[in-house]
């Protein structure tokens, strides 16, 4: 203002101007104080909402830990530790806020009078000279301890390093360089000489940082468990074919999928031919009958308190186990005319009930079993068809030679020894056999001729000597050769005898 002697009027004007400036400054200060108070209220409301969200995250982690303990038990344990550390620190900060507002009475609605909180209330309590008072040191130590305790829970896992760095920066209590370039203690820089409402907002904002750190940790635990479960390290490319056996020339069809298994994936139930080992079902079963077989089962996984079923199904082909060498004589593919020839037919890898055969005179008597009655001609062709597991049909054929039945051989007494005393011949039976013939044949001699040297030929009915034949034998001498010929017989097991029964002899000793 101008110097010199002022008139009373001028003095009055100057005084009014000063009062106006003071009032203007006072109004601006109230707006700032109110703004700080509004920020404090917003932080308080944010803390309440974040606290509710954190409770839901912690509950979700605990549920996951119950459903899938192998995967979520450890993250849930860490989350509980973080919750306790955060709760204790927030409670400590409440005592700090109580110091800041000590002696300040709220209105009838419980609201603090922010516009009157323009003086510092903690300078003498928290600071001493250029340093901290015991209480100031306690506050700074509590902040440092919070960071240290959270880091201890997280451990040295590299995936937590970015989160730890963020916490260290957010809750740093290191000295701060002020505008004059001088180092100043953290708490002095933030609160000394500041209005009480500013310090209150500072502490409430720190509580908000704690709540957000708590939320970040929960999401980190939950996210890392999911990330680990979904990590490509737990996946393996698996070839899945439509079946596990193929024939030469057949189209091989299938797909390549990504399958995940690890020791942390433990189903609550498993129904199938095997057991769970290291997060995968190890199948162990006995192969069934020849042909295509199915294998199926079901996993059960607990999710959000409910068991989720996962069914599986596959196929495999059972082929006969080789237990002997197959040796065939190329010239011995023979069937006999006049007898039912049993034929067994099989195709490796195909069930016997899927195999059929056809030929003139052939009939099916069972799975893979046939009977062939050869007709005229010198050979017969057997055609084989089989239905493969994929539904396609294969065919094959083989030619067999047809042979007539061997000539029956007559015998005396069924022995190869055709000599002896006369009295043995008198009581012997005359028989006929199919020499070196493996088919079951029953023979019944019905008639034969006997010729004793010096005696007329006698026709005998049946297979034993009658009285006339015995009388002729009685007249035989030592060294005589008795001839038995024109043997007639009936044969069971063959349709006909192609050749007559050959004659046989008996030497009298």
Buried (B, 14 or more C-beta within 10 A) or exposed (E): EEEEEEEEEEEEEEEEEEEEEEEEEEEEEBEBBEBBBEBBBBBEEBBEEBBEEBEEBBEBBBBBBEBBBEBBBBBBBBBBBBBEBBEBBBEBBEEBBEBBBEEBEEEEEEEBEBBBBBEBBBBEBBBBEEEBBEBBBBBBEBBEBBBEBBBEBBEEEEEBEEBBEEBBEEBEBEEBEEEEEEEBBBBBBBBBEBBBBBBBBBBBBBBBBBBBBBBBBBBBBBEBBBEBBEEEEBBEEEEEBBBBBBBEEBEEEEEEEEEBBBEBBBBEEBEBEBEBEEBBBEEEEEEEEBBBBEBEBBBEBBEEEEEEEEEEEBBBBBEEEEEEEEEEEEEEEEBBBBBBBEBEBBBEBBBBEBBBBBBEBBEBEEEBBBBBBBEEEEEBEBEBBBBBBEEEEBEEEEEBBBBEBBBBBBBBBEEEEBBBEBEBBBEBEBBBBBEEBEBEBEBEBEBBBBBBBEBEEBEBEEBBBEEBBBBBBEEBEEEBBBBBBBBBBEBEBBEEBBEBBBBBBBBBE
